[in-house]
Amino acid sequence: MATPGGLIRAARRGTLAQNMVVDRIFSGIQPTGTPHLGNYLGAIQNWVNLQEEYSSVLYSIMDMHSLTMPKEPALLRQNILDTTAAILACGIDPKKCFLFRQSLVPEHAELAWILGCITNVPRLLRLPQWKMKRASQSNGGTVGLLTYPVLQAADILLYKSTHVPVGEDQVLHLELAQDIAQHFNKKYGEFFPVPKAILSTTKKIKSLRDPTVKMSKSDTQKLATVNIVDSPDEIVLKFRKAVTDFTSEVTYDPASRPGVSNLVSIHSAVSGLSIEEVLHQSVGLDTAHYKMVVAESVIQKFAPIRNEIKKLQEDKAHLIQVLEAGAEKAKELATPIYQEIRRLVGFQ
């Protein structure tokens, strides 16, 4: 039979266990169909590495966020499945992480409302993404477009995430999530860990037609963006037409030679070689021949991924099952955290 002292020590151990902060990764991707080269090198490749390094990892298909820009329902449904197939083919393993669809865990939206009620509107209005994206909407920008950074904060904080892999263009949104966590803790007591950024080591991949802007699926120039399901012929054509300059030597100087430097960054990222190693291997090549070297590296990298995506796309039931099973696991993790948030704010 346990002694009173033993019970007290056990209770203390339980309290300490509850208060211990577990290193937890959270990240998400909007369902825009199959990702492009920039998505893969800037985010997905990093996801694959992180699932090996951390014991608690959550990756979400952010279908709620996708509604901030107009979407046809049938296209959204297909994009969700295509994005899932692509990230599975790239090496994301549901046995090593929770892979789930955001809208299947309603606590994301519920927590976003609570956090929105402690978030300052002028802070949201200053975010550059709001200013940029509202310009593309004829109605001047929706409420959802304005407040989706609060939903991003809820996505992260719902699981008491400690680390978030981000690109340079998402740093301000993570800073908002950090501020919201600190504001909540000040108001209701220490509860959320303040999430830290894990910055991608891959240089931002730029458009092949305009190396001053990042590669984007929405780019109207079809030759600007390499998709991971592009055929070898398509990849060769896009790199052959890539904008460089009038100097034939292969060098790395993003400020004065952005086009060639973008090719070097891509070559380095897909090959696993450093910038210096890539440049050493390219001595004596002119940029025209070097474009084909980079194209071949990309083709070799994406060939097995492309084949696996095609196989996975043929089994929609499997893709749906993966997302639903992941959502069940995510809910199990989120529910006790969210119930405690409800108690803290006075809902129960």
C-alpha positions as CSV (number, residue, x, y, z in Angstrom):
1,M,0.0,0.0,0.0
2,A,1.3,3.5,-0.9
3,T,2.4,5.7,1.9
4,P,1.2,9.4,2.1
5,G,4.8,10.5,1.3
6,G,4.9,8.2,-1.7
7,L,1.5,9.6,-3.0
8,I,2.8,13.1,-2.6
9,R,6.0,12.3,-4.6
10,A,4.0,10.6,-7.3
11,A,1.7,13.6,-7.5
12,R,4.7,15.9,-7.9
13,R,6.1,13.7,-10.6
14,G,2.8,13.8,-12.4
15,T,2.7,17.6,-12.2
16,L,6.3,17.8,-13.5
17,A,5.4,15.5,-16.4
18,Q,2.4,17.7,-17.3
19,N,4.6,20.9,-17.2
20,M,7.4,19.4,-19.3
21,V,7.5,21.0,-22.7
22,V,7.8,18.4,-25.4
23,D,9.7,19.4,-28.6
24,R,6.9,19.4,-31.1
25,I,7.0,20.4,-34.8
26,F,4.0,21.9,-36.6
27,S,3.8,22.9,-40.3
28,G,1.3,23.1,-43.0
29,I,0.9,23.4,-46.7
30,Q,-2.0,24.8,-48.7
31,P,-3.6,22.3,-51.1
32,T,-2.7,23.8,-54.5
33,G,-2.3,20.5,-56.2
34,T,1.1,19.0,-56.9
35,P,3.9,21.2,-55.5
36,H,6.6,22.9,-57.6
37,L,10.3,22.8,-57.3
38,G,10.4,25.8,-54.8
39,N,7.8,24.1,-52.5
40,Y,9.8,20.9,-52.5
41,L,13.2,22.4,-51.8
42,G,12.0,25.1,-49.5
43,A,9.6,23.1,-47.4
44,I,8.8,19.4,-48.1
45,Q,12.4,18.2,-48.2
46,N,12.9,19.9,-44.8
47,W,9.7,18.1,-43.5
48,V,11.1,14.7,-44.5
49,N,14.3,15.5,-42.5
50,L,12.4,16.8,-39.5
51,Q,10.2,13.7,-39.1
52,E,13.4,11.8,-38.6
53,E,14.9,14.2,-36.0
54,Y,11.8,14.8,-33.8
55,S,9.5,12.4,-32.0
56,S,6.4,14.6,-32.2
57,V,5.7,16.1,-35.7
58,L,2.4,17.3,-37.2
59,Y,1.9,18.2,-40.8
60,S,-1.4,19.6,-42.0
61,I,-3.1,20.1,-45.4
62,M,-4.4,23.6,-44.8
63,D,-7.7,23.4,-46.6
64,M,-9.3,26.1,-44.4
65,H,-6.6,28.6,-45.4
66,S,-7.1,27.9,-49.0
67,L,-10.6,29.5,-48.9
68,T,-8.9,33.0,-48.5
69,M,-8.6,33.0,-52.2
70,P,-11.6,31.9,-54.4
71,K,-11.7,28.1,-55.1
72,E,-14.2,25.9,-56.9
73,P,-15.3,23.1,-54.5
74,A,-14.5,20.3,-56.9
75,L,-11.0,21.7,-57.6
76,L,-10.3,22.1,-53.9
77,R,-11.3,18.5,-53.3
78,Q,-9.0,17.3,-56.0
79,N,-6.1,19.6,-54.9
80,I,-6.3,18.2,-51.4
81,L,-5.8,14.6,-52.7
82,D,-3.1,15.7,-55.2
83,T,-1.1,17.5,-52.5
84,T,-1.4,14.6,-50.2
85,A,-0.2,12.2,-52.9
86,A,2.7,14.5,-53.6
87,I,4.0,14.9,-50.1
88,L,3.7,11.2,-49.4
89,A,5.6,10.5,-52.6
90,C,8.3,12.9,-51.4
91,G,8.9,10.9,-48.3
92,I,6.5,12.0,-45.6
93,D,5.7,8.9,-43.6
94,P,2.4,8.9,-41.6
95,K,4.0,6.4,-39.2
96,K,6.6,9.0,-38.2
97,C,4.3,12.1,-38.1
98,F,0.6,13.1,-38.0
99,L,-0.5,14.0,-41.5
100,F,-4.0,15.3,-41.5
101,R,-6.5,17.7,-43.1
102,Q,-7.0,20.9,-41.1
103,S,-10.8,21.1,-41.4
104,L,-11.2,17.7,-39.9
105,V,-10.0,19.1,-36.6
106,P,-12.6,21.9,-35.8
107,E,-10.6,23.0,-32.7
108,H,-8.4,24.9,-35.1
109,A,-11.3,27.3,-36.0
110,E,-12.6,27.4,-32.4
111,L,-9.2,28.4,-31.0
112,A,-8.7,31.0,-33.8
113,W,-11.9,32.7,-32.6
114,I,-10.5,32.9,-29.0
115,L,-7.1,34.2,-30.2
116,G,-8.8,36.6,-32.6
117,C,-10.5,38.2,-29.6
118,I,-7.1,39.1,-28.0
119,T,-5.4,40.2,-31.3
120,N,-5.0,43.8,-32.4
121,V,-6.6,44.7,-35.8
122,P,-3.9,47.3,-36.7
123,R,-1.3,44.6,-36.3
124,L,-3.0,42.4,-38.9
125,L,-3.4,45.4,-41.3
126,R,0.4,45.9,-41.2
127,L,1.2,42.4,-42.4
128,P,2.6,42.6,-46.0
129,Q,0.6,39.5,-47.1
130,W,-2.6,41.3,-46.4
131,K,-1.6,44.3,-48.4
132,M,-0.4,42.2,-51.3
133,K,-3.2,39.7,-51.5
134,R,-6.1,42.1,-51.0
135,A,-5.0,44.0,-54.2
136,S,-5.9,40.8,-56.2
137,Q,-9.4,40.7,-54.8
138,S,-12.1,42.9,-56.4
139,N,-13.9,43.3,-53.0
140,G,-10.9,44.9,-51.3
141,G,-10.1,41.8,-49.2
142,T,-12.3,39.5,-47.1
143,V,-12.4,39.1,-43.3
144,G,-10.8,35.6,-43.8
145,L,-7.9,37.1,-45.7
146,L,-7.3,39.6,-43.0
147,T,-7.6,37.1,-40.1
148,Y,-5.9,34.0,-41.5
149,P,-2.7,34.8,-39.7
150,V,-4.6,34.3,-36.5
151,L,-5.8,30.9,-37.7
152,Q,-2.2,30.1,-38.4
153,A,-1.4,31.0,-34.8
154,A,-4.2,28.7,-33.7
155,D,-2.8,25.9,-35.9
156,I,0.5,26.1,-34.1
157,L,-0.6,26.8,-30.6
158,L,-3.4,24.2,-30.5
159,Y,-0.8,21.5,-30.1
160,K,1.5,23.5,-27.9
161,S,4.0,23.3,-30.8
162,T,7.6,24.4,-29.9
163,H,9.1,24.7,-33.3
164,V,7.8,25.8,-36.8
165,P,9.8,25.3,-40.0
166,V,9.3,28.6,-42.0
167,G,10.5,30.3,-45.0
168,E,11.6,34.0,-45.0
169,D,8.2,35.2,-46.2
170,Q,6.5,33.5,-43.2
171,V,8.7,34.9,-40.4
172,L,6.3,37.8,-39.7
173,H,3.4,35.4,-39.3
174,L,5.3,33.3,-36.8
175,E,6.2,36.5,-34.9
176,L,2.5,37.2,-34.7
177,A,1.9,33.7,-33.3
178,Q,4.7,34.3,-30.7
179,D,3.1,37.6,-29.7
180,I,-0.3,36.0,-29.4
181,A,1.1,33.2,-27.2
182,Q,2.8,35.7,-24.9
183,H,-0.4,37.8,-24.7
184,F,-2.5,34.8,-23.8
185,N,0.0,33.7,-21.2
186,K,0.1,37.1,-19.7
187,K,-3.7,37.2,-19.5
188,Y,-4.5,33.7,-18.4
189,G,-1.2,32.4,-16.9
190,E,1.7,30.5,-18.5
191,F,0.2,28.0,-20.8
192,F,1.6,28.1,-24.4
193,P,5.3,27.6,-25.2
194,V,6.4,30.4,-27.4
195,P,7.2,28.6,-30.7
196,K,10.6,29.1,-32.3
197,A,11.4,29.3,-36.0
198,I,13.3,26.6,-37.9
199,L,14.6,28.5,-40.9
200,S,15.1,26.6,-44.1
201,T,18.8,26.4,-45.1
202,T,17.8,26.2,-48.8
203,K,18.1,29.5,-50.7
204,K,14.7,30.8,-51.8
205,I,14.1,29.4,-55.3
206,K,13.3,32.1,-57.9
207,S,11.3,32.1,-61.1
208,L,13.2,30.8,-64.1
209,R,11.8,33.7,-66.1
210,D,12.2,36.5,-63.6
211,P,14.9,35.6,-61.0
212,T,14.0,38.7,-58.9
213,V,10.8,37.0,-57.7
214,K,10.2,33.7,-56.1
215,M,8.9,30.7,-58.0
216,S,5.1,30.4,-57.8
217,K,2.4,28.2,-59.2
218,S,0.3,31.3,-59.9
219,D,2.9,32.7,-62.2
220,T,1.3,33.4,-65.6
221,Q,4.5,32.5,-67.4
222,K,4.3,28.8,-68.0
223,L,8.1,28.4,-68.3
224,A,8.8,30.2,-65.0
225,T,7.8,27.3,-62.7
226,V,9.1,23.7,-62.6
227,N,6.4,21.3,-61.2
228,I,7.6,18.1,-59.6
229,V,5.3,16.1,-62.0
230,D,6.7,17.8,-65.2
231,S,8.0,15.4,-67.8
232,P,11.8,15.4,-68.6
233,D,11.1,17.2,-71.8
234,E,9.2,19.9,-70.0
235,I,12.0,20.3,-67.4
236,V,14.6,20.6,-70.1
237,L,12.6,23.2,-72.0
238,K,12.1,25.3,-68.9
239,F,15.7,25.3,-67.9
240,R,16.8,26.0,-71.5
241,K,14.6,29.1,-71.5
242,A,15.8,30.2,-68.0
243,V,16.8,33.8,-67.9
244,T,20.5,34.3,-67.2
245,D,22.7,37.1,-68.5
246,F,25.4,37.8,-71.1
247,T,28.3,36.3,-69.1
248,S,28.9,32.7,-69.9
249,E,30.9,31.7,-66.8
250,V,29.1,30.0,-64.0
251,T,29.4,32.0,-60.8
252,Y,27.3,32.7,-57.6
253,D,26.5,36.3,-57.0
254,P,22.8,36.7,-56.3
255,A,22.9,40.5,-56.3
256,S,24.5,41.1,-59.7
257,R,23.8,37.7,-61.4
258,P,20.4,36.5,-60.0
259,G,19.6,34.2,-62.9
260,V,22.7,32.1,-62.8
261,S,22.8,32.2,-59.0
262,N,19.3,30.8,-59.0
263,L,20.4,27.9,-61.1
264,V,23.4,27.3,-58.8
265,S,21.0,27.3,-55.8
266,I,18.7,24.8,-57.4
267,H,21.7,22.5,-58.4
268,S,23.1,22.6,-54.9
269,A,19.7,21.8,-53.3
270,V,18.8,18.9,-55.5
271,S,22.3,17.4,-55.6
272,G,23.1,17.8,-51.9
273,L,26.3,19.6,-52.8
274,S,27.4,22.9,-51.3
275,I,27.5,26.0,-53.5
276,E,31.3,25.8,-53.5
277,E,31.2,22.2,-54.7
278,V,28.7,23.0,-57.5
279,L,30.9,25.9,-58.7
280,H,34.0,23.7,-58.6
281,Q,32.3,21.0,-60.7
282,S,31.1,23.7,-63.2
283,V,34.5,25.2,-64.0
284,G,34.8,25.4,-67.8
285,L,31.1,25.1,-68.5
286,D,29.2,28.0,-70.2
287,T,25.7,28.9,-68.9
288,A,24.0,27.2,-71.9
289,H,25.6,23.8,-71.1
290,Y,25.2,24.4,-67.3
291,K,21.4,24.8,-67.7
292,M,21.3,21.2,-69.1
293,V,23.4,20.0,-66.1
294,V,20.9,21.5,-63.7
295,A,17.9,20.2,-65.7
296,E,19.3,16.6,-65.6
297,S,19.9,16.9,-61.8
298,V,16.2,17.9,-61.4
299,I,15.0,15.2,-63.7
300,Q,16.9,12.5,-61.7
301,K,15.6,13.9,-58.4
302,F,12.0,13.9,-59.4
303,A,11.8,10.8,-61.5
304,P,10.9,8.3,-58.7
305,I,8.7,10.9,-57.0
306,R,6.8,11.5,-60.2
307,N,6.2,7.8,-60.6
308,E,5.0,7.4,-57.0
309,I,2.6,10.3,-57.2
310,K,0.9,8.7,-60.2
311,K,0.4,5.4,-58.3
312,L,-0.9,7.2,-55.2
313,Q,-3.3,9.3,-57.2
314,E,-5.0,6.2,-58.5
315,D,-5.9,5.2,-54.9
316,K,-8.1,8.0,-53.6
317,A,-9.5,5.8,-50.8
318,H,-6.0,5.4,-49.4
319,L,-5.3,9.1,-49.5
320,I,-8.6,9.9,-47.7
321,Q,-7.9,7.2,-45.1
322,V,-4.4,8.6,-44.4
323,L,-5.8,12.1,-43.8
324,E,-8.7,10.8,-41.7
325,A,-6.5,8.6,-39.5
326,G,-4.1,11.5,-39.1
327,A,-6.9,13.8,-38.0
328,E,-8.0,11.3,-35.4
329,K,-4.5,11.3,-33.9
330,A,-4.4,15.1,-34.1
331,K,-7.7,15.4,-32.3
332,E,-6.5,13.1,-29.5
333,L,-3.6,15.5,-29.0
334,A,-5.6,18.7,-29.4
335,T,-8.7,17.8,-27.3
336,P,-7.2,18.0,-23.7
337,I,-5.2,21.1,-24.6
338,Y,-8.3,22.8,-26.0
339,Q,-10.4,21.8,-23.0
340,E,-7.9,23.4,-20.7
341,I,-8.0,26.6,-22.9
342,R,-11.8,26.5,-22.5
343,R,-11.4,26.4,-18.8
344,L,-8.9,29.2,-18.7
345,V,-11.0,31.6,-20.7
346,G,-14.1,30.8,-18.6
347,F,-16.1,28.6,-21.0
348,Q,-16.3,25.8,-18.4
